[in-house]
């Protein structure tokens, strides 16, 4: 049975790509799960920062959450304009590239690729944390469970967007339903006082001792993890069913409304139920809120499983965004061209596999701990936010479309706000790990600049002037032989069809061996001259290279040297380890030379 077909499904025709495009109901779980899932740890990250001051500071989580919801609103409005202006996809990368220049586009692209990788690591580790919250005995297996989930995501996405979206949509909608039901139950408890654990929730009026602006900014930057993932929809506009622009904007608006309700609701309930975050990180704030609202019954476990699934599916947003962005960047020569190719199931296989490997390495490196990964998170996405908004401002100022002043003002405000958030992130999270991203981002930017330069040099070197005729050259063919057998006979027969100038070259390890071979060759008489060389140091490649150089010193410009290597192919794969080692070394040495062409004549064995 074909294992590849079993795991990934049968190949799809290129004409079936329209069937892989997403309607709104499928796009929401595929492209919005990252942002939606962040409510599972966004409030918790705010409380953890405020906990350094004390429980009295927890009431400030409400104004911090409101500021984040305002930021979400600004980004939703801004990215609706990105979708409208760039329906071909690419999001921040396309906006920055076309309006600020290729270098800024590369910076936006690199920032997003790093953020997508971190999103997978953070989401998977947070999803596994939901499991350890419900089943503490699983704590020692955090890393293996995380890597297993990443492998599952890779396989599902290699099967194609349509199939993965259908499978993953149900858990997302269960999570949304669970969160809305939780907020509804919590609101009922607050309004009626039915739950005796409920506390009064109000905006803070007194600043407690020790709560500095720096602490508030750290809480705000940690909570801003809730806004990552918004950009994924603008990157994937071409993957929506027609009308793609309208459907993408509707999906983005739906996401914004759900984010505001769920994130704000969870923050209010954390205050109402008097939740304190677990400093050890084994039990999540959302788990404690759910237990307070419903007890540790069936709904608690449904919510925990749904949370684990949505956090895992948040990685699926990256598994859609990363390959699409990588393919667009590869088409612009900023990444290896293989990333632009679709696989058998019309998915960008190289991007999916690369993301799986990179995120697994992060999980192993940081031992699957969400709190260690969070400080690295969101810097890249806010940098891309800032570049996208700045690029749009420049676009409106240059093109001056209808209502261009309003558009420029909206994006200008978005650029200013996201830049300030970026600066807050860099300052407040620098010592906690943000310095890694600040170093890694320029390093990757330098790397893709080198990739682009390489492709440009290759293109210039390969460019052909169609007005110049192809030069006519004669060929001198050298056939290295190790004896007289059918493989050699087949190769010489083929060589004689290509050129009348054929020479067989034999390396002997003794004078007697050379004389014996020359006699057998004369007896066989294939009408090809044999040149034998005695190698006193038992090497084959050096005499052959010396012979080629001697020939090249005497041939004229219109003659080229071709080395035709005989090679037999065994029927069983493992048999290949037992043969053709000399051919391998000859080929590896000659490939580095510019004065010779290497070709192989295969002879297939039947046993």
Wavefront OBJ file of the C-alpha trace (Angstrom):
o trace
v 0.000 0.000 0.000
v 1.227 3.515 -0.829
v 1.859 5.101 2.621
v 1.980 8.616 1.149
v -1.433 8.207 -0.460
v -2.831 6.680 2.752
v -1.656 9.622 4.890
v -2.205 12.502 2.471
v -4.895 11.246 0.088
v -4.869 10.925 -3.677
v -3.244 13.718 -5.749
v -5.473 16.573 -6.934
v -5.513 18.098 -10.408
v -4.516 21.738 -10.815
v -8.035 22.412 -12.092
v -9.426 21.349 -8.692
v -7.824 24.298 -6.895
v -11.150 26.177 -6.834
v -12.568 23.391 -4.658
v -9.787 24.073 -2.133
v -10.891 27.690 -1.625
v -12.727 28.570 1.574
v -16.210 29.910 2.278
v -16.584 32.176 5.334
v -17.754 29.389 7.662
v -14.606 27.392 6.902
v -12.205 30.349 6.761
v -13.118 31.455 10.288
v -11.764 28.319 12.011
v -8.788 28.026 9.651
v -7.585 31.643 9.704
v -8.986 32.993 12.972
v -8.191 30.235 15.448
v -4.879 31.914 16.378
v -6.565 35.145 17.450
v -9.551 33.373 19.035
v -7.375 30.993 21.000
v -5.328 33.801 22.528
v -8.173 34.508 24.958
v -7.139 31.259 26.654
v -3.903 32.887 27.843
v -4.229 36.636 27.094
v -5.964 37.488 30.386
v -3.639 35.160 32.255
v -0.566 36.959 30.935
v -1.988 40.300 32.131
v -2.667 38.898 35.622
v 0.796 37.327 35.875
v 2.427 40.712 35.318
v 0.092 42.463 37.769
v 0.687 39.705 40.336
v 4.230 41.041 40.822
v 2.602 43.999 42.621
v -0.045 42.004 44.461
v -3.685 40.957 44.301
v -4.779 44.593 44.738
v -3.441 45.342 41.259
v -5.697 42.764 39.556
v -8.495 45.315 39.105
v -6.235 47.100 36.590
v -6.585 44.114 34.265
v -9.923 45.635 33.172
v -8.567 48.953 31.787
v -5.630 47.052 30.244
v -8.098 44.687 28.521
v -10.175 47.636 27.293
v -7.047 49.223 25.798
v -6.287 45.948 24.008
v -9.862 45.726 22.687
v -9.480 49.284 21.343
v -6.252 48.187 19.651
v -8.083 45.194 18.133
v -10.743 47.545 16.725
v -8.102 49.775 15.115
v -6.386 46.758 13.554
v -9.639 45.308 12.230
v -10.468 48.611 10.508
v -6.935 48.905 9.123
v -6.710 45.369 7.812
v -10.062 45.645 6.081
v -8.368 48.332 4.007
v -5.393 46.003 3.380
v -7.809 43.365 2.061
v -9.538 45.907 -0.167
v -6.285 47.339 -1.546
v -4.406 44.025 -1.960
v -6.878 41.257 -2.826
v -4.002 39.217 -4.293
v -2.898 38.399 -0.728
v 0.463 38.813 0.932
v -0.809 41.248 3.567
v 1.877 43.328 5.232
v 4.601 41.940 2.958
v 2.859 43.121 -0.224
v 1.890 46.495 1.252
v 5.403 47.249 2.524
v 7.101 45.946 -0.633
v 5.015 48.022 -3.038
v 4.880 51.244 -1.027
v 8.035 51.329 1.109
v 10.448 49.286 -1.008
v 11.656 45.696 -1.224
v 13.875 45.927 1.859
v 10.935 46.949 4.068
v 8.814 44.256 2.422
v 11.427 41.671 3.305
v 11.475 42.944 6.885
v 7.688 42.591 7.124
v 7.860 39.111 5.580
v 10.631 37.919 7.900
v 8.788 39.317 10.929
v 5.623 37.437 10.000
v 7.443 34.161 9.267
v 9.128 34.321 12.689
v 5.816 35.171 14.331
v 4.040 32.293 12.582
v 6.706 29.905 13.869
v 6.364 31.236 17.412
v 2.568 31.049 17.109
v 2.768 27.319 16.494
v 5.115 26.790 19.446
v 3.067 28.996 21.809
v -0.296 27.610 20.717
v 0.728 23.974 20.928
v 2.422 24.423 24.315
v -0.613 26.326 25.641
v -2.886 23.591 24.280
v -0.871 20.952 26.092
v -1.089 23.132 29.231
v -4.887 22.832 28.998
v -4.451 19.052 29.123
v -2.078 19.215 32.115
v -4.574 21.513 33.886
v -7.260 18.831 33.660
v -4.900 15.836 34.016
v -1.847 16.806 36.156
v -0.283 13.353 35.693
v 0.564 14.306 32.090
v 2.966 17.127 33.082
v 6.171 15.070 32.439
v 5.079 14.445 28.837
v 4.647 18.068 27.724
v 7.360 17.994 25.020
v 6.439 14.611 23.436
v 2.731 15.552 23.383
v 3.553 18.926 21.809
v 5.676 17.404 19.051
v 3.016 14.735 18.380
v 0.398 17.477 17.922
v 2.698 19.380 15.533
v 3.192 16.211 13.462
v -0.594 15.772 13.318
v -0.993 19.377 12.132
v 1.647 18.857 9.428
v -0.066 15.723 8.096
v -3.534 17.301 8.114
v -2.348 20.403 6.281
v -0.466 18.356 3.711
v -3.840 16.803 2.896
v -5.051 20.213 1.670
v -6.930 23.292 2.878
v -10.437 22.012 2.190
v -10.075 18.755 4.085
v -8.182 20.233 7.061
v -10.709 23.083 7.291
v -13.660 20.719 7.392
v -12.048 18.609 10.132
v -10.871 21.557 12.219
v -14.020 23.695 11.976
v -16.058 21.712 14.519
v -13.623 22.131 17.485
v -13.394 25.878 16.772
v -17.133 26.329 16.852
v -17.373 24.182 20.013
v -14.811 26.487 21.635
v -16.691 29.619 20.531
v -19.933 28.136 21.858
v -18.262 27.128 25.134
v -16.795 30.601 25.639
v -20.072 32.363 24.895
v -21.890 29.989 27.244
v -19.236 30.586 29.929
v -19.555 34.366 29.567
v -23.332 34.049 29.621
v -23.241 31.981 32.835
v -20.722 34.366 34.405
v -22.849 37.388 33.449
v -25.870 35.693 35.020
v -23.894 35.098 38.231
v -22.749 38.735 38.327
v -26.218 40.161 37.693
v -28.144 37.843 40.031
v -25.547 36.977 42.655
v -26.451 33.303 42.174
v -22.827 32.298 42.704
v -21.534 33.264 46.146
v -17.959 33.395 44.843
v -18.757 36.454 42.703
v -17.043 39.751 43.563
v -18.042 43.233 42.476
v -16.325 44.376 39.260
v -15.545 48.058 38.785
v -12.913 50.284 37.219
v -10.052 50.905 39.691
v -10.050 54.278 41.418
v -6.825 54.070 43.459
v -3.364 53.102 42.212
v -1.806 50.632 44.668
v 1.755 51.089 45.888
v 4.258 49.484 43.559
v 2.061 49.598 40.453
v 4.268 51.626 38.175
v 3.714 52.639 34.577
v 6.347 50.076 33.604
v 4.348 47.239 35.212
v 1.174 48.398 33.453
v 3.012 48.530 30.136
v 4.354 45.006 30.722
v 0.832 43.795 31.458
v -0.434 45.514 28.312
v 2.334 44.042 26.123
v 1.742 40.547 27.550
v -1.994 40.826 26.930
v -1.364 41.967 23.353
v -0.751 38.341 22.499
v -4.547 38.371 22.043
v -4.253 40.425 18.838
v -1.875 38.162 16.949
v -3.443 36.275 14.074
v -5.519 39.170 12.752
v -3.104 39.611 9.839
v -3.523 36.000 8.644
v -6.805 36.771 6.875
v -5.245 39.518 4.746
v -2.392 37.180 3.780
v -4.793 34.533 2.463
v -7.412 36.539 0.517
v -6.871 34.510 -2.717
v -7.811 31.341 -0.800
v -11.364 32.608 -0.207
v -14.228 31.649 -2.467
v -15.509 34.422 -4.727
v -16.199 37.212 -4.015
v -12.939 36.740 -2.136
v -12.514 40.334 -0.939
v -16.041 40.531 0.476
v -15.746 37.140 2.184
v -12.344 38.005 3.676
v -13.635 41.308 5.091
v -16.706 39.569 6.564
v -14.484 36.944 8.199
v -12.257 39.673 9.655
v -15.246 41.602 11.059
v -16.675 38.430 12.604
v -13.322 37.720 14.194
v -13.107 41.233 15.658
v -16.554 40.996 17.271
v -15.855 37.559 18.758
v -12.452 38.679 20.069
v -13.871 41.717 21.822
v -16.698 39.738 23.460
v -14.676 36.709 24.558
v -11.455 38.474 25.619
v -13.332 41.192 27.491
v -15.709 38.659 29.021
v -12.946 36.364 30.294
v -11.119 39.332 31.852
v -14.279 40.499 33.657
v -15.010 36.962 34.913
v -11.462 36.592 36.244
v -12.135 39.645 38.418
v -15.656 38.592 39.337
v -14.554 35.148 40.508
v -11.382 36.474 42.170
v -9.059 34.281 40.134
v -5.331 34.257 40.944
v -2.962 32.846 38.283
v -1.024 29.702 39.116
v 2.661 30.734 39.473
v 3.778 27.207 38.526
v 1.811 27.431 35.279
v 0.138 24.015 35.604
v -3.442 25.300 35.878
v -4.666 27.997 33.523
v -6.790 31.008 34.502
v -9.464 29.923 32.026
v -9.581 26.516 33.702
v -10.155 28.173 37.108
v -12.867 30.483 35.721
v -14.717 27.548 34.159
v -14.486 25.559 37.403
v -15.899 28.496 39.379
v -18.778 28.948 36.941
v -19.803 25.307 36.363
v -17.867 23.222 38.880
v -15.595 20.366 37.863
v -18.279 18.559 35.910
v -18.895 17.578 32.317
v -18.994 21.155 31.021
v -15.625 21.865 32.648
v -13.978 18.987 30.797
v -15.728 19.871 27.524
v -14.385 23.427 27.817
v -10.862 22.228 28.649
v -10.810 19.830 25.720
v -12.254 22.534 23.439
v -9.581 24.954 24.709
v -6.844 22.423 24.046
v -8.218 21.871 20.541
v -8.562 25.585 19.697
v -5.051 26.270 20.988
v -3.786 23.478 18.778
v -5.846 24.850 15.892
v -4.281 28.267 16.473
v -1.199 26.628 15.072
v -3.318 25.787 12.033
v -3.631 29.510 11.270
v 0.149 29.581 10.942
v 0.129 26.393 8.881
v -2.017 28.306 6.377
v -0.371 31.728 6.676
v 3.295 30.664 6.696
v 3.205 28.558 3.475
v 1.176 31.168 1.556
v 3.479 34.021 2.576
v 6.561 31.878 1.920
v 5.247 31.051 -1.572
v 4.694 34.747 -2.385
v 8.171 35.627 -1.098
v 9.676 32.729 -3.071
v 8.055 34.045 -6.268
v 9.868 37.328 -5.555
v 13.169 35.407 -5.167
v 13.336 36.150 -1.433
v 13.096 32.477 -0.401
v 14.151 29.225 -2.104
v 11.906 28.667 -5.124
v 10.749 25.281 -3.875
v 8.499 27.147 -1.398
v 6.441 28.444 -4.338
v 5.539 24.943 -5.540
v 2.295 23.174 -4.657
v 2.316 19.499 -3.720
v 0.099 16.612 -4.797
v -2.797 17.965 -2.705
v -2.302 21.561 -3.929
v -0.800 22.568 -0.564
v 2.555 24.330 -0.246
v 4.343 21.279 1.153
v 7.780 22.818 1.722
v 6.343 25.677 3.774
v 4.225 23.318 5.883
v 7.105 20.941 6.605
v 9.574 23.779 7.307
v 7.143 25.330 9.809
v 6.665 21.965 11.526
v 10.414 21.450 11.920
v 11.154 24.993 13.163
v 8.302 25.014 15.707
v 9.309 21.547 16.997
v 12.845 22.836 17.585
v 11.421 25.756 19.593
v 9.312 23.378 21.701
v 12.385 21.272 22.482
v 14.599 24.318 23.125
v 12.148 25.941 25.568
v 10.908 22.649 27.052
v 7.333 23.399 25.930
v 6.842 26.193 28.510
v 4.376 28.834 27.312
v 5.606 31.531 29.710
v 9.134 31.284 28.250
v 7.851 31.560 24.674
v 5.383 34.427 25.237
v 8.075 37.150 25.573
v 9.345 36.207 22.084
v 5.830 36.396 20.765
v 4.090 39.267 18.972
v 7.135 41.512 18.354
v 7.278 40.319 14.760
v 3.575 40.718 14.159
v 3.488 44.263 15.564
v 6.448 45.203 13.404
v 4.517 43.921 10.379
v 1.403 45.784 11.580
v 3.391 49.030 11.698
v 4.939 48.528 8.262
v 1.570 47.629 6.710
v -0.166 50.711 8.095
v 2.728 52.997 7.128
v 2.733 51.542 3.631
v -1.004 52.176 3.242
v -0.610 55.792 4.381
v 1.980 56.306 1.660
v -0.270 54.578 -0.890
v -3.247 56.861 -0.104
v -1.067 59.987 -0.159
v 0.350 58.974 -3.547
v -2.830 57.744 -5.273
v -5.391 60.041 -3.559
v -8.453 57.816 -4.098
v -11.958 58.724 -2.915
v -11.948 59.591 0.835
v -8.174 59.335 0.817
v -7.779 61.703 3.768
v -9.994 59.515 5.969
v -8.158 56.406 4.812
v -4.755 57.975 5.470
v -5.877 59.182 8.920
v -7.168 55.708 9.864
v -4.001 53.945 8.778
v -1.820 56.690 10.217
v -3.430 56.186 13.616
v -2.992 52.434 13.216
v 0.694 52.850 12.367
v 1.279 55.128 15.364
v -0.521 52.854 17.829
v 1.136 49.646 16.632
v 4.562 51.332 16.630
v 4.047 52.412 20.235
v 2.998 48.861 21.160
v 6.102 47.539 19.390
v 8.319 49.889 21.396
v 6.555 48.841 24.614
v 7.186 45.189 23.734
v 10.867 45.783 23.019
v 11.413 47.691 26.260
v 9.330 45.613 28.650
v 10.193 42.174 27.295
v 13.809 42.776 26.275
v 15.463 40.969 29.190
v 12.811 38.217 29.199
v 13.790 37.005 25.743
v 12.689 39.686 23.283
v 16.374 40.357 22.589
v 16.467 37.000 20.774
v 13.915 38.201 18.206
v 15.655 41.581 17.920
v 18.841 39.693 16.934
v 17.258 36.890 14.883
v 15.129 39.195 12.687
v 18.085 41.119 11.132
v 19.947 37.808 10.712
v 17.073 36.314 8.696
v 16.714 39.578 6.779
v 20.392 39.341 5.786
v 19.883 35.696 4.765
v 16.946 36.327 2.443
v 18.763 39.329 0.956
v 21.609 36.947 0.083
v 19.104 34.492 -1.411
v 17.662 37.270 -3.585
v 21.139 38.356 -4.696
v 22.001 34.774 -5.641
v 18.881 34.396 -7.780
v 19.587 37.735 -9.461
v 23.183 36.741 -10.278
v 22.017 33.383 -11.645
v 19.327 35.067 -13.778
v 21.871 37.538 -15.207
v 24.308 34.762 -15.983
v 21.678 32.561 -17.643
v 20.010 35.362 -19.624
v 20.189 34.540 -23.357
v 20.481 37.007 -26.225
v 18.037 35.580 -28.773
v 19.777 37.407 -31.628
v 22.982 35.393 -31.147
v 22.874 31.904 -32.756
v 23.751 28.838 -30.703
v 27.441 27.990 -31.267
v 28.158 24.695 -33.020
v 30.654 22.484 -31.202
v 32.138 19.058 -31.735
v 32.404 16.722 -28.795
v 35.164 14.442 -27.600
v 33.716 11.722 -25.395
v 35.744 9.976 -22.689
v 34.316 6.727 -21.302
v 35.989 5.607 -18.033
v 36.016 1.793 -17.985
v 36.854 -0.675 -15.214
v 36.772 -3.751 -17.440
v 34.948 -5.259 -20.386
v 31.290 -6.151 -19.789
v 27.788 -5.315 -20.974
v 27.574 -1.998 -19.103
v 30.730 -0.759 -20.856
v 29.466 -2.061 -24.206
v 26.143 -0.257 -23.759
v 27.891 3.012 -22.828
v 30.316 2.884 -25.773
v 27.450 2.116 -28.168
v 25.625 5.199 -26.876
v 28.779 7.341 -27.051
v 29.333 6.448 -30.727
v 25.832 7.721 -31.571
v 26.761 11.120 -30.098
v 30.200 11.647 -31.633
v 32.786 9.867 -33.782
v 35.471 11.034 -31.319
v 35.265 8.490 -28.480
v 38.096 7.433 -26.158
v 37.945 4.747 -23.490
v 40.056 5.461 -20.397
v 41.292 2.678 -18.120
v 43.204 3.082 -14.842
v 45.431 0.135 -13.965
v 47.193 -0.387 -10.651
v 50.154 -2.268 -12.203
v 51.989 -2.548 -15.505
v 50.836 -6.146 -15.893
v 47.201 -5.146 -15.387
v 47.509 -2.439 -18.084
v 49.061 -4.875 -20.613
v 46.384 -7.489 -19.874
v 43.559 -4.958 -20.378
v 45.045 -3.653 -23.653
v 45.232 -7.200 -25.045
v 41.604 -7.951 -24.122
v 40.513 -4.623 -25.601
v 42.319 -5.326 -28.857
v 40.693 -8.761 -28.969
v 37.219 -7.238 -28.383
v 37.826 -4.407 -30.877
v 34.861 -2.033 -30.268
v 36.406 0.428 -32.767
v 37.183 2.846 -29.925
v 40.742 3.706 -28.842
v 41.718 2.648 -25.306
v 44.009 4.856 -23.227
v 45.401 3.087 -20.175
v 47.109 4.781 -17.238
v 49.040 3.126 -14.418
v 48.145 4.683 -11.052
v 50.961 4.108 -8.600
v 48.874 5.497 -5.718
v 45.762 3.362 -6.484
v 43.498 6.312 -7.283
v 41.119 6.585 -10.224
v 39.981 10.222 -10.189
v 43.386 11.958 -10.294
v 44.593 10.178 -13.467
v 41.249 10.882 -15.156
v 41.409 14.584 -14.266
v 45.025 14.779 -15.476
v 43.962 13.159 -18.775
v 41.084 15.627 -19.184
v 43.401 18.588 -18.542
v 45.903 17.264 -21.091
v 43.151 16.967 -23.695
v 41.776 20.444 -22.918
v 45.214 21.933 -23.504
v 45.159 20.626 -27.067
v 41.519 20.932 -28.185
v 40.294 24.031 -29.972
v 37.430 26.316 -28.844
v 34.808 24.535 -30.923
v 35.356 21.212 -29.186
v 33.975 20.172 -25.809
v 34.918 17.245 -23.586
v 32.178 14.926 -22.322
v 32.767 12.212 -19.713
v 30.202 9.439 -20.116
v 30.017 7.308 -16.974
v 28.773 3.715 -17.229
v 26.522 2.830 -14.283
v 24.375 -0.193 -13.628
v 21.201 0.031 -11.562
v 20.461 -2.989 -9.338
v 16.887 -4.219 -9.035
v 16.853 -3.864 -5.225
v 17.523 -0.483 -3.661
v 19.876 -1.736 -0.943
v 22.077 -3.390 -3.595
v 23.037 0.104 -4.786
v 25.194 0.475 -1.687
v 27.372 -2.342 -3.037
v 28.130 -0.809 -6.450
v 28.994 2.367 -8.363
v 31.195 3.907 -5.660
v 33.894 4.822 -8.194
v 31.300 6.485 -10.435
v 30.025 8.480 -7.456
v 33.483 9.840 -6.599
v 34.330 10.604 -10.228
v 31.072 12.510 -10.659
v 31.512 14.483 -7.417
v 35.039 15.554 -8.451
v 34.192 16.458 -12.045
v 31.031 18.433 -11.214
v 33.248 21.147 -9.712
v 35.069 21.642 -13.036
v 33.917 24.021 -15.768
v 35.846 22.424 -18.629
v 33.984 19.131 -18.817
v 30.406 17.818 -19.163
v 29.402 14.753 -17.129
v 26.665 12.341 -18.162
v 25.584 8.904 -16.976
v 24.435 5.921 -19.057
v 22.369 3.628 -16.790
v 22.191 -0.145 -17.319
v 19.344 -1.820 -15.382
v 20.063 -5.235 -13.912
v 17.315 -7.845 -13.736
v 18.502 -9.468 -10.530
l 1 2 3 4 5 6 7 8 9 10 11 12 13 14 15 16 17 18 19 20 21 22 23 24 25 26 27 28 29 30 31 32 33 34 35 36 37 38 39 40 41 42 43 44 45 46 47 48 49 50 51 52 53 54 55 56 57 58 59 60 61 62 63 64 65 66 67 68 69 70 71 72 73 74 75 76 77 78 79 80 81 82 83 84 85 86 87 88 89 90 91 92 93 94 95 96 97 98 99 100 101 102 103 104 105 106 107 108 109 110 111 112 113 114 115 116 117 118 119 120 121 122 123 124 125 126 127 128 129 130 131 132 133 134 135 136 137 138 139 140 141 142 143 144 145 146 147 148 149 150 151 152 153 154 155 156 157 158 159 160 161 162 163 164 165 166 167 168 169 170 171 172 173 174 175 176 177 178 179 180 181 182 183 184 185 186 187 188 189 190 191 192 193 194 195 196 197 198 199 200 201 202 203 204 205 206 207 208 209 210 211 212 213 214 215 216 217 218 219 220 221 222 223 224 225 226 227 228 229 230 231 232 233 234 235 236 237 238 239 240 241 242 243 244 245 246 247 248 249 250 251 252 253 254 255 256 257 258 259 260 261 262 263 264 265 266 267 268 269 270 271 272 273 274 275 276 277 278 279 280 281 282 283 284 285 286 287 288 289 290 291 292 293 294 295 296 297 298 299 300 301 302 303 304 305 306 307 308 309 310 311 312 313 314 315 316 317 318 319 320 321 322 323 324 325 326 327 328 329 330 331 332 333 334 335 336 337 338 339 340 341 342 343 344 345 346 347 348 349 350 351 352 353 354 355 356 357 358 359 360 361 362 363 364 365 366 367 368 369 370 371 372 373 374 375 376 377 378 379 380 381 382 383 384 385 386 387 388 389 390 391 392 393 394 395 396 397 398 399 400 401 402 403 404 405 406 407 408 409 410 411 412 413 414 415 416 417 418 419 420 421 422 423 424 425 426 427 428 429 430 431 432 433 434 435 436 437 438 439 440 441 442 443 444 445 446 447 448 449 450 451 452 453 454 455 456 457 458 459 460 461 462 463 464 465 466 467 468 469 470 471 472 473 474 475 476 477 478 479 480 481 482 483 484 485 486 487 488 489 490 491 492 493 494 495 496 497 498 499 500 501 502 503 504 505 506 507 508 509 510 511 512 513 514 515 516 517 518 519 520 521 522 523 524 525 526 527 528 529 530 531 532 533 534 535 536 537 538 539 540 541 542 543 544 545 546 547 548 549 550 551 552 553 554 555 556 557 558 559 560 561 562 563 564 565 566 567 568 569 570 571 572 573 574 575 576 577 578 579 580 581 582 583 584 585 586 587 588 589 590 591 592 593 594 595 596 597 598 599 600 601 602 603 604 605 606 607
